[in-house]
Amino acid sequence: MTEDILKKIKQLPPLPESAMQIEAVYQNPDSSFNDMVKILEKDPLLTADILKAANSPLYGFSREINAISQAVGLFGMGTVRGFALASIVKKSFSLDLSPYGIDSDMFSLLSKKQHALTTAWCLKTEGKLLGVLSPAAFLVEIGKVLIAQQIKTEKKEVEFRDALKELQDVEAAERKIAGVDTPEVSATIFEHWRFESGLVNTIANCQNPDKADEADKKAAQILQVVRATVPINGVVTEESISKAKDLIAKYALHLESFEKALKNL
């Protein structure tokens, strides 16, 4: 981690009380479905954001979700935690991804597609992992915001675009020009905010899942597959699907549920 990026992370404002309350409920093994619903319903703006996200066509529900209790019932506490944290965290950043050649809407769609694929793929087959995977899939790319800021500060936009074109690998270009990559920065952000080690470890090792702690390897593998499927421009292609399926075969993950999940994208 470079000193400049680390300084930016340390200067991030603390998360609001609503995020802390959501985390307290989620991490408490004695908390119930109703406890989560009560916390979320205290914040009308957050409730509206969650319902808007949950009603995206990407999730494939045929009827409208019009209550937080309904969203928690359909998606589970872990996934709704992801909706909530994504809404809260993204408001902590000024989203300028211009060095990557994408705007804030494209970045938002990228996150939504990665999350929707993760949810649809894992809801029935790996539901226990969604507590980590839901926020991880929504927010794994957030490190790009600080990397983009640093590239602009150092006036290296042209160098970075050239590196992207030459290397055809976003993380490799980031390391070449900024000295860090997205998973490293994103993981350090969540470590700074004192999120659980499983979330930090999954994000930090999503490019090299073999380096993850044993308990987090599968989540890191799934996150790597999702990021391979939905690249930075948000466009799923035959090439990206092929790359993802190679990883699924390598890790012996559930292919049939992955193929079903792809249909909504």
Secondary structure per residue as TSV (DSSP state, phi and psi in degrees):
chain	resnum	aa	ss	phi	psi
A	1	M	-	360.0	128.0
A	2	T	-	-76.1	154.1
A	3	E	H	-62.0	-38.4
A	4	D	H	-64.7	-44.7
A	5	I	H	-68.2	-41.2
A	6	L	H	-60.7	-38.4
A	7	K	H	-63.6	-40.9
A	8	K	H	-62.1	-40.6
A	9	I	H	-64.9	-43.6
A	10	K	H	-66.0	-22.5
A	11	Q	T	-87.9	-3.8
A	12	L	S	-64.2	140.8
A	13	P	-	-68.3	153.0
A	14	P	-	-64.5	153.8
A	15	L	-	-68.3	150.3
A	16	P	-	-67.0	166.6
A	17	E	H	-58.2	-34.4
A	18	S	H	-59.4	-39.5
A	19	A	H	-66.4	-41.5
A	20	M	H	-63.2	-38.9
A	21	Q	H	-67.5	-41.4
A	22	I	H	-61.1	-44.4
A	23	E	H	-64.4	-40.6
A	24	A	H	-61.7	-42.6
A	25	V	H	-67.4	-45.6
A	26	Y	H	-64.0	-40.2
A	27	Q	H	-79.1	-14.5
A	28	N	-	-83.4	114.4
A	29	P	T	-63.8	-17.7
A	30	D	T	-91.1	-3.5
A	31	S	-	-73.2	151.4
A	32	S	-	-113.9	171.3
A	33	F	H	-49.2	-47.4
A	34	N	H	-66.3	-32.3
A	35	D	H	-62.4	-43.0
A	36	M	H	-65.3	-44.1
A	37	V	H	-59.4	-44.8
A	38	K	H	-61.4	-42.5
A	39	I	H	-63.1	-45.8
A	40	L	H	-67.3	-38.0
A	41	E	H	-70.4	-14.0
A	42	K	T	-69.7	-19.0
A	43	D	-	-117.5	95.8
A	44	P	H	-59.7	-37.2
A	45	L	H	-67.7	-41.5
A	46	L	H	-66.1	-41.2
A	47	T	H	-56.9	-45.4
A	48	A	H	-62.5	-41.8
A	49	D	H	-62.5	-43.9
A	50	I	H	-64.0	-45.3
A	51	L	H	-66.0	-36.8
A	52	K	H	-63.0	-44.3
A	53	A	H	-65.2	-44.0
A	54	A	H	-65.8	-26.9
A	55	N	T	-88.9	6.3
A	56	S	-	-60.0	138.8
A	57	P	G	-58.6	-19.3
A	58	L	G	-60.0	-24.8
A	59	Y	G	-90.6	-11.5
A	60	G	-	75.2	17.7
A	61	F	-	-81.1	136.4
A	62	S	S	-83.0	-19.6
A	63	R	S	-118.6	154.4
A	64	E	-	-70.4	139.2
A	65	I	-	-96.1	113.6
A	66	N	-	-119.1	10.4
A	67	A	S	-146.9	146.9
A	68	I	H	-60.0	-39.9
A	69	S	H	-60.4	-36.7
A	70	Q	H	-66.8	-42.4
A	71	A	H	-63.2	-44.9
A	72	V	H	-64.8	-38.1
A	73	G	H	-64.8	-39.4
A	74	L	H	-77.9	-43.4
A	75	F	H	-96.6	-25.6
A	76	G	-	92.1	159.4
A	77	M	H	-62.4	-38.8
A	78	G	H	-62.5	-44.3
A	79	T	H	-70.6	-41.2
A	80	V	H	-66.3	-33.8
A	81	R	H	-55.9	-42.1
A	82	G	H	-62.3	-44.4
A	83	F	H	-56.1	-47.7
A	84	A	H	-65.8	-47.8
A	85	L	H	-64.5	-37.7
A	86	A	H	-61.0	-44.2
A	87	S	H	-62.3	-45.4
A	88	I	H	-69.1	-47.8
A	89	V	H	-65.1	-42.6
A	90	K	H	-65.2	-24.0
A	91	K	T	-76.3	-9.7
A	92	S	T	-86.2	-4.9
A	93	F	S	-124.9	147.2
A	94	S	-	-92.1	113.1
A	95	L	-	-86.4	101.2
A	96	D	-	-127.6	100.5
A	97	L	-	-106.1	22.9
A	98	S	G	-56.4	-34.6
A	99	P	G	-59.5	-24.8
A	100	Y	G	-87.5	-5.8
A	101	G	T	78.3	22.2
A	102	I	-	-130.0	156.0
A	103	D	-	-104.0	-179.3
A	104	S	H	-65.1	-33.5
A	105	D	H	-67.5	-41.7
A	106	M	H	-64.9	-38.8
A	107	F	H	-65.5	-40.8
A	108	S	H	-64.5	-41.8
A	109	L	H	-65.7	-38.1
A	110	L	H	-56.9	-49.4
A	111	S	H	-62.4	-43.3
A	112	K	H	-63.8	-41.2
A	113	K	H	-67.7	-41.7
A	114	Q	H	-63.0	-40.7
A	115	H	H	-68.7	-43.6
A	116	A	H	-62.6	-42.1
A	117	L	H	-63.1	-44.8
A	118	T	H	-59.8	-46.8
A	119	T	H	-64.5	-49.5
A	120	A	H	-64.3	-35.5
A	121	W	H	-71.1	-39.5
A	122	C	H	-105.6	-10.5
A	123	L	T	-55.9	-40.7
A	124	K	T	-98.4	-26.7
A	125	T	T	-97.4	-31.1
A	126	E	S	-136.7	44.7
A	127	G	G	-57.1	-33.6
A	128	K	G	-66.5	-22.7
A	129	L	G	-84.8	-10.7
A	130	L	H	-69.0	-22.1
A	131	G	H	-58.3	-35.4
A	132	V	H	-91.0	-44.4
A	133	L	H	-68.4	-32.0
A	134	S	H	-63.6	-55.1
A	135	P	H	-67.1	-32.7
A	136	A	H	-63.2	-44.8
A	137	A	H	-67.7	-37.1
A	138	F	H	-68.9	-35.2
A	139	L	H	-120.0	2.5
A	140	V	G	-59.5	-28.8
A	141	E	G	-87.3	-1.6
A	142	I	G	-62.7	-25.8
A	143	G	H	-58.9	-25.0
A	144	K	H	-60.0	-29.3
A	145	V	H	-63.3	-45.5
A	146	L	H	-74.1	-34.7
A	147	I	H	-64.3	-42.1
A	148	A	H	-61.9	-41.2
A	149	Q	H	-59.3	-43.2
A	150	Q	H	-67.5	-40.7
A	151	I	H	-61.8	-41.4
A	152	K	H	-69.3	-40.1
A	153	T	H	-59.3	-41.2
A	154	E	T	-87.3	1.8
A	155	K	T	54.8	47.7
A	156	K	-	-112.9	24.6
A	157	E	H	-59.1	-44.3
A	158	V	H	-66.3	-43.5
A	159	E	H	-58.7	-40.9
A	160	F	H	-69.0	-43.2
A	161	R	H	-62.1	-39.0
A	162	D	H	-63.8	-39.8
A	163	A	H	-66.6	-39.8
A	164	L	H	-60.8	-43.1
A	165	K	H	-68.7	-41.3
A	166	E	H	-70.6	-46.1
A	167	L	H	-88.7	-23.6
A	168	Q	-	53.5	34.9
A	169	D	-	-151.8	112.9
A	170	V	H	-61.6	-47.9
A	171	E	H	-63.8	-37.8
A	172	A	H	-64.4	-40.8
A	173	A	H	-65.7	-39.9
A	174	E	H	-60.7	-46.5
A	175	R	H	-64.8	-37.1
A	176	K	H	-66.7	-41.6
A	177	I	H	-96.0	-39.8
A	178	A	H	-104.7	-13.3
A	179	G	S	80.3	4.4
A	180	V	S	-144.4	167.8
A	181	D	-	-127.0	170.2
A	182	T	H	-57.6	-50.9
A	183	P	H	-58.6	-38.0
A	184	E	H	-63.5	-45.8
A	185	V	H	-68.3	-45.5
A	186	S	H	-60.0	-44.9
A	187	A	H	-62.3	-39.4
A	188	T	H	-67.9	-34.5
A	189	I	H	-60.1	-47.2
A	190	F	H	-73.4	-28.2
A	191	E	H	-67.1	-41.4
A	192	H	H	-59.9	-37.2
A	193	W	T	-85.9	4.5
A	194	R	T	64.5	37.8
A	195	F	-	-74.6	165.3
A	196	E	-	-63.7	152.5
A	197	S	H	-62.2	-32.0
A	198	G	H	-61.7	-41.2
A	199	L	H	-66.5	-46.2
A	200	V	H	-61.9	-45.7
A	201	N	H	-66.6	-39.1
A	202	T	H	-63.4	-46.7
A	203	I	H	-67.0	-44.6
A	204	A	H	-60.2	-31.2
A	205	N	T	-112.6	18.9
A	206	C	S	-70.3	-14.6
A	207	Q	S	-91.5	-21.1
A	208	N	-	-137.6	72.8
A	209	P	G	-57.7	-26.0
A	210	D	G	-62.5	-20.8
A	211	K	G	-85.9	-9.6
A	212	A	S	-72.5	155.3
A	213	D	-	-57.4	149.9
A	214	E	G	-53.1	-41.5
A	215	A	G	-65.9	-21.2
A	216	D	G	-109.2	1.3
A	217	K	H	-61.9	-45.8
A	218	K	H	-64.2	-41.2
A	219	A	H	-62.3	-41.0
A	220	A	H	-65.8	-37.7
A	221	Q	H	-63.2	-46.6
A	222	I	H	-62.3	-42.1
A	223	L	H	-64.5	-37.4
A	224	Q	H	-62.9	-42.9
A	225	V	H	-62.1	-44.4
A	226	V	H	-62.9	-42.8
A	227	R	H	-69.1	-30.8
A	228	A	H	-69.8	-36.5
A	229	T	H	-69.7	-45.1
A	230	V	S	-111.9	92.1
A	231	P	-	-73.3	-176.6
A	232	I	T	-59.7	-29.5
A	233	N	T	-83.9	-1.1
A	234	G	-	78.5	2.6
A	235	V	-	-97.5	117.1
A	236	V	-	-82.6	126.1
A	237	T	-	-123.2	168.8
A	238	E	H	-59.8	-37.3
A	239	E	H	-65.8	-44.0
A	240	S	H	-68.4	-36.0
A	241	I	H	-66.0	-40.9
A	242	S	H	-61.9	-42.8
A	243	K	H	-62.2	-41.5
A	244	A	H	-64.7	-41.9
A	245	K	H	-67.4	-32.0
A	246	D	H	-61.9	-41.5
A	247	L	H	-68.0	-39.2
A	248	I	H	-60.6	-42.8
A	249	A	H	-64.9	-41.9
A	250	K	H	-59.6	-41.4
A	251	Y	H	-96.8	-0.4
A	252	A	T	57.6	45.6
A	253	L	-	-87.6	172.7
A	254	H	-	-80.6	105.4
A	255	L	H	-75.2	-43.2
A	256	E	H	-59.8	-44.5
A	257	S	H	-69.0	-30.5
A	258	F	H	-64.2	-45.2
A	259	E	H	-64.3	-37.8
A	260	K	H	-65.5	-40.4
A	261	A	H	-64.3	-32.5
A	262	L	H	-63.3	-28.1
A	263	K	T	-60.7	-34.9
A	264	N	T	-72.3	-19.9
A	265	L	-	-85.2	360.0
